[in-house]
Amino acid sequence: MKQVCIIGAGSSGITAAKAMKEQGISFDCFEKGSDIGGVWRFNNDNGLSSAYRSLHINTNRVVMAYSDFPMPDEYPMFPHHSHIITYFENYVDHFKLRDNITFNTTVVDVVQNPDNTYKVTLDNRQSFDYQYVIVANGHHWNPRFPNPAFKGQFTGEILHSHYYKEAEQVQNKDVLVVGIGNSAVDIACEAARLHTGKVVISTRSSAYITPNWIWSMPFDNLANPLTAKLPLWLQRTLLNVTLWLARGRQEDYGVPKPNRPVLSEHPTLSQDLLNLTGRGLIKFKPNIKEIRGKTVVFEDDTEQDFDTIIYATGYKVTFPFLKHYPAFDVEESNDIRLYKKVIHPDYKNLFFLALIQPLGAIMPLAEIQAKWIAKIIKGESKIPSKDMMLKSIEEDKQKMMKRYKQTPRHTLQVDFFTYKESIEKEMK
Ligand SMILES: NC(=O)C1=CN([C@@H]2O[C@H](COP(=O)(O)OP(=O)(O)OC[C@H]3O[C@@H](n4cnc5c(N)ncnc54)[C@H](OP(=O)(O)O)[C@@H]3O)[C@@H](O)[C@H]2O)C=CC1
């Protein structure tokens, strides 16, 4: 019996493969599509990528790289998805991980055996037992639509941002984008630059629009382990001042003031939104009240006609292969209770990778989680008792509830440095 099964060969699955290989742990990795890269492979034939042709990552190339494999200096500071996929391919080839990955193979079922090992069943009906399973199937692929749906029926075209790939999809159309996360803003800006139809963003909370650049450097360079330790009120004050110095008040460009304090939402990064809004190419509306045919009525009782509504309303956390376990049926809430976001207290040999949404880059955190998992498997790191795990999960939950609005959007939120330090502590 091999020790480990890794489900998925995206950015976290491949770093898990490397961590296992480095520690001499035997493993298989199964990937639904025909190649590695997950969400970062544009038009991935696994059908799960939400990347669009124009997508550039919004964390800089230095902070997003794996610890021992820097991104090439000739890459732009905010690389395009084509750069990122090449980087992942080079990583897999450099560390010789490809032979352990079985492509075009979907894991359809994972069942715990009485001895705490797992039976993994593939879509070709083969089953194998493993001592451990690492779930790395990603959490940005199953579209979430508003629930309950807005009142009424839209007779134009409805799209979720997951299916937005090309600017042609919004050309010559009056477009309403729902939401103001990073998907919404990228799509609205792309539509606005075409100058072929009106572009409106409908948002119920708005967001603090953070530029990619500040004072000739990437904005995310400002975050560091020291600022992460400051009290939240001070972090908020510093960020408010910095945002003001960087771009003044966003309301002056036409982007509404958010109805919550800064740092209580996942950041929306854009160098372009304020400028395009200031030029009148993107307009803002509050939440949708009702839809009548092609007419959308907003909560301020204004109404407008649209050809297309794009719901950029986020994603569901879904594990299709764990359907027998109610603990992992979390689609509605995205609320999965895991110790350090990795281990369920009742399923200790099952690990979840990159099931986090960091303020910062995800790849280095997936890498360190994978190293921790390897240490647990090798017996070099001990996991606490069930009671201690439950206590820690509850404490983390309470902290998060204090800071973020209770929506499915923020259940996986972590601070990059605080979280990294907590996993490093576990490893010791
Ligand atoms: N360039 C890059 O690197 C990109 C990165 N990403 C990342 O992908 C992830 C997903 O981002 P994204 O797709 O934007 O999704 P998000 O979950 O981040 O944002 C969803 C948006 O939809 C709104 N929303 C959700 N439900 C409703 C509802 N029922 N009614 C009205 N509004 C609603 C939310 O508002 P509210 O806050 O009020 O709930 C929020 O503005 C994020 O981690 C993001 O950073 C995405 C695109 C580009």
Ligand as a Chemical Component Dictionary entry (heavy atoms), coordinates in Angstrom:
data_LIG
# 
_chem_comp.id                   LIG 
_chem_comp.type                 NON-POLYMER 
_chem_comp.pdbx_formal_charge   0 
_chem_comp.three_letter_code    LIG 
# 
loop_
_chem_comp_atom.comp_id 
_chem_comp_atom.atom_id 
_chem_comp_atom.alt_atom_id 
_chem_comp_atom.type_symbol 
_chem_comp_atom.charge 
_chem_comp_atom.model_Cartn_x 
_chem_comp_atom.model_Cartn_y 
_chem_comp_atom.model_Cartn_z 
_chem_comp_atom.pdbx_ordinal 
LIG N1  N1  N 0 -5.986  38.650 -10.270 1  
LIG C1  C1  C 0 -6.151  37.777 -9.309  2  
LIG O1  O1  O 0 -5.184  37.298 -8.693  3  
LIG C2  C2  C 0 -7.543  37.361 -8.995  4  
LIG C3  C3  C 0 -7.777  36.678 -7.824  5  
LIG N2  N2  N 0 -9.033  36.270 -7.513  6  
LIG C4  C4  C 0 -9.215  35.570 -6.232  7  
LIG O2  O2  O 0 -10.182 34.548 -6.400  8  
LIG C5  C5  C 0 -10.977 34.454 -5.219  9  
LIG C6  C6  C 0 -12.452 34.613 -5.583  10 
LIG O3  O3  O 0 -12.679 35.981 -5.937  11 
LIG P1  P1  P 0 -14.103 36.455 -6.500  12 
LIG O4  O4  O 0 -14.498 35.563 -7.599  13 
LIG O5  O5  O 0 -13.991 37.895 -6.751  14 
LIG O6  O6  O 0 -15.125 36.150 -5.310  15 
LIG P2  P2  P 0 -15.227 36.794 -3.828  16 
LIG O7  O7  O 0 -15.899 35.766 -3.009  17 
LIG O8  O8  O 0 -13.942 37.332 -3.359  18 
LIG O9  O9  O 0 -16.207 38.043 -4.007  19 
LIG C7  C7  C 0 -17.580 37.871 -4.156  20 
LIG C8  C8  C 0 -18.271 39.205 -4.301  21 
LIG O10 O10 O 0 -19.660 38.962 -4.532  22 
LIG C9  C9  C 0 -20.437 39.610 -3.544  23 
LIG N3  N3  N 0 -21.589 38.765 -3.208  24 
LIG C10 C10 C 0 -21.576 37.481 -2.805  25 
LIG N4  N4  N 0 -22.837 37.024 -2.602  26 
LIG C11 C11 C 0 -23.649 38.069 -2.885  27 
LIG C12 C12 C 0 -25.065 38.248 -2.851  28 
LIG N5  N5  N 0 -25.882 37.254 -2.479  29 
LIG N6  N6  N 0 -25.565 39.423 -3.200  30 
LIG C13 C13 C 0 -24.748 40.448 -3.548  31 
LIG N7  N7  N 0 -23.408 40.361 -3.590  32 
LIG C14 C14 C 0 -22.865 39.173 -3.271  33 
LIG C15 C15 C 0 -19.509 39.789 -2.343  34 
LIG O11 O11 O 0 -19.985 40.845 -1.560  35 
LIG P3  P3  P 0 -19.934 40.836 0.067   36 
LIG O12 O12 O 0 -18.519 41.160 0.424   37 
LIG O13 O13 O 0 -20.922 41.836 0.445   38 
LIG O14 O14 O 0 -20.305 39.422 0.496   39 
LIG C16 C16 C 0 -18.199 40.085 -3.068  40 
LIG O15 O15 O 0 -18.148 41.431 -3.458  41 
LIG C17 C17 C 0 -10.465 35.514 -4.255  42 
LIG O16 O16 O 0 -9.509  34.918 -3.422  43 
LIG C18 C18 C 0 -9.785  36.499 -5.162  44 
LIG O17 O17 O 0 -8.770  37.253 -4.538  45 
LIG C19 C19 C 0 -10.101 36.525 -8.320  46 
LIG C20 C20 C 0 -9.914  37.191 -9.505  47 
LIG C21 C21 C 0 -8.625  37.706 -9.916  48 
# 
loop_
_chem_comp_bond.comp_id 
_chem_comp_bond.atom_id_1 
_chem_comp_bond.atom_id_2 
_chem_comp_bond.value_order 
_chem_comp_bond.pdbx_ordinal 
LIG N1  C1  SING 1  
LIG C1  O1  DOUB 2  
LIG C1  C2  SING 3  
LIG C2  C3  DOUB 4  
LIG C2  C21 SING 5  
LIG C3  N2  SING 6  
LIG N2  C4  SING 7  
LIG N2  C19 SING 8  
LIG C4  O2  SING 9  
LIG C4  C18 SING 10 
LIG O2  C5  SING 11 
LIG C5  C6  SING 12 
LIG C5  C17 SING 13 
LIG C6  O3  SING 14 
LIG O3  P1  SING 15 
LIG P1  O4  DOUB 16 
LIG P1  O5  SING 17 
LIG P1  O6  SING 18 
LIG O6  P2  SING 19 
LIG P2  O7  DOUB 20 
LIG P2  O8  SING 21 
LIG P2  O9  SING 22 
LIG O9  C7  SING 23 
LIG C7  C8  SING 24 
LIG C8  O10 SING 25 
LIG C8  C16 SING 26 
LIG O10 C9  SING 27 
LIG C9  N3  SING 28 
LIG C9  C15 SING 29 
LIG N3  C10 SING 30 
LIG N3  C14 SING 31 
LIG C10 N4  DOUB 32 
LIG N4  C11 SING 33 
LIG C11 C12 SING 34 
LIG C11 C14 DOUB 35 
LIG C12 N5  SING 36 
LIG C12 N6  DOUB 37 
LIG N6  C13 SING 38 
LIG C13 N7  DOUB 39 
LIG N7  C14 SING 40 
LIG C15 O11 SING 41 
LIG C15 C16 SING 42 
LIG O11 P3  SING 43 
LIG P3  O12 DOUB 44 
LIG P3  O13 SING 45 
LIG P3  O14 SING 46 
LIG C16 O15 SING 47 
LIG C17 O16 SING 48 
LIG C17 C18 SING 49 
LIG C18 O17 SING 50 
LIG C19 C20 DOUB 51 
LIG C20 C21 SING 52 
# 
